[in-house]
Structures are given as C-alpha cells and as structure tokens.
Amino acid sequence: MAEKRFYIRFGGIPRDEQSVAWTTENEIKGKEPGVSVYDALYLDEPDGGWNWHLVMPQPITEKMLNTLYSLINYQKRQVYVVEGEFVGRGSDNEPCIRNVVIYENITDKFKLR
C-alpha cells in the first residue's frame, strides 16, 4: 500500500485543477500540469508545537523564494494541507497534483511578523 503524501497549498483549488505558470516579469506563460503545492512533512514536536513543515523544491531559486514570500505576505492567501495524485512538476520544480482533497486549514501558522 502506498504511503499517503501531504502537501501545503497556498490559496484555493482552481476549478480546472491547474495552476497558472508565471514568467519572471509577472506575465502568464501557461498552465501547470496540476495544482501547484509544496511537499509537507509532519513531525511530532516534543513540546506540542507546530507540526507541519514546508519542504522547498530543489534547486531553491530567487524566483521561487519571491513567489513564496508574496503568497504569504502580500496575497494573504489561505494555507491548506492537502492530499492528491502527483502528476508532474511546475515551473519552479514544485510538485503538481490533481484530485485534490483539503485535509486541514493551517493559515494561522503562516503569518509573517
């Protein structure tokens, strides 16, 4: 039996389950193969603290970091732990999934101060 994989998604799930791919000039260049997400790890913290951890795709690029910062700080999107079927990689080498199921809303854990 395959192990369940969880991901972190910034924002709602597009109706067509395809995220938009952007150029470095913030222009739409097409669609991703599925919904863009980040890998997530669940770690049992001994102090009962925060358990979901975002895993950055490799290689880490300036464009990817700027996108993540924008999603959290400027766009103020809802943040979810989701499950789904892996269908490929997006333009930032992030996982893309389909048949997305929202597992948990974790927006309150992603606040920049």
N, C-alpha and C positions, 0 to 999 in steps of 0.2 A: 504494500500500500504506500502510495506517495505521501511524503510529509507535506502538511499544509504550509503554504508560503503566505506571509503577510507583507503588505506594502503600506507606505504612507503616501496619501494623495492630498494635494493642496487644491481645494476647490471642488465643485460639484462634478458629477459624472456627465460628460457630454452625451446627448441623446443617441448619437451615432457611434458612441464609444471610440472616438478618435480625437486625440488632442491635436492642437494646431502646432506646427513647426514654425519657428520664427528665425529670421536672419539676425545677424549682429546689428543691423540697422533698424530693428523692430518692425520689420515687414513680414507679412505672412509668406512663407515659401512652400507651404503644402500641409499635408496631414501626416501625423504619426501613424504607425501600424495599429495602434490601440490607444488606450488611456495612459498617459504618462504618469508614472509613480516613482517612488524611491523604495529600495529594499528596506525592510524594517526588521529589527531584532527585538525580542522580548527577553529581558534579563530580570531575574528575581533579585531585587536590591535588598540587602540585609536590613536597611533602615526603613523599608517600606516605601522608599522614594519612587521617583519616576521610573517606569519600566520599559516603555517603547523608545527605541533608539533608531534614528535615521542613519542609513548606510549610503554614503556618497558613491555614485558610479565612478569608475576609473576610465581614463585619467581625469583628475579634477581640473577643470578649466576656469578661467576668469568669467567666461560667459555663463557657465553653469552656476557659479557662486553668485553672480549678479542676479540671475533668474531666481534662485532660492531666496536671496535677500529681498527681492521685490515681492515675491509671493507672500512672505511673512510680514514684512514691514509696511509696504505701500498698498498692496492689493487687499490686504487683510482678509484673505480667503479662509474659509472653514478648512480644518485639517482633519482627515479621517484615516483610520487604519482600515484597509480594505483587503479583500481576497479576490483572486481572479486567475484566469488562464493566461500564462505568459505567451505572448505572440511575437515578440521581437524587441528591438531596441530603438529608442528615439534618437533625435539629432544630437542630444547631449550624452548619448550612450546610456540613458536611463531605461529601465525596464518599461515595457508597454504591455498592458493586459486587456483582456475582454471578459465578458460575463462577470462584471464587477459586482461585488456584494460589499456593502458598507458594514464593517464589524464594530467600529467604535468611533465616536467623535472625540478628538483629542485637542481641539482648538486651544483650549485654555493652557496647554502645555507649551505652546509656541508663541510666546509673547516676547518681543524684544523690548528691552528697557532702555 
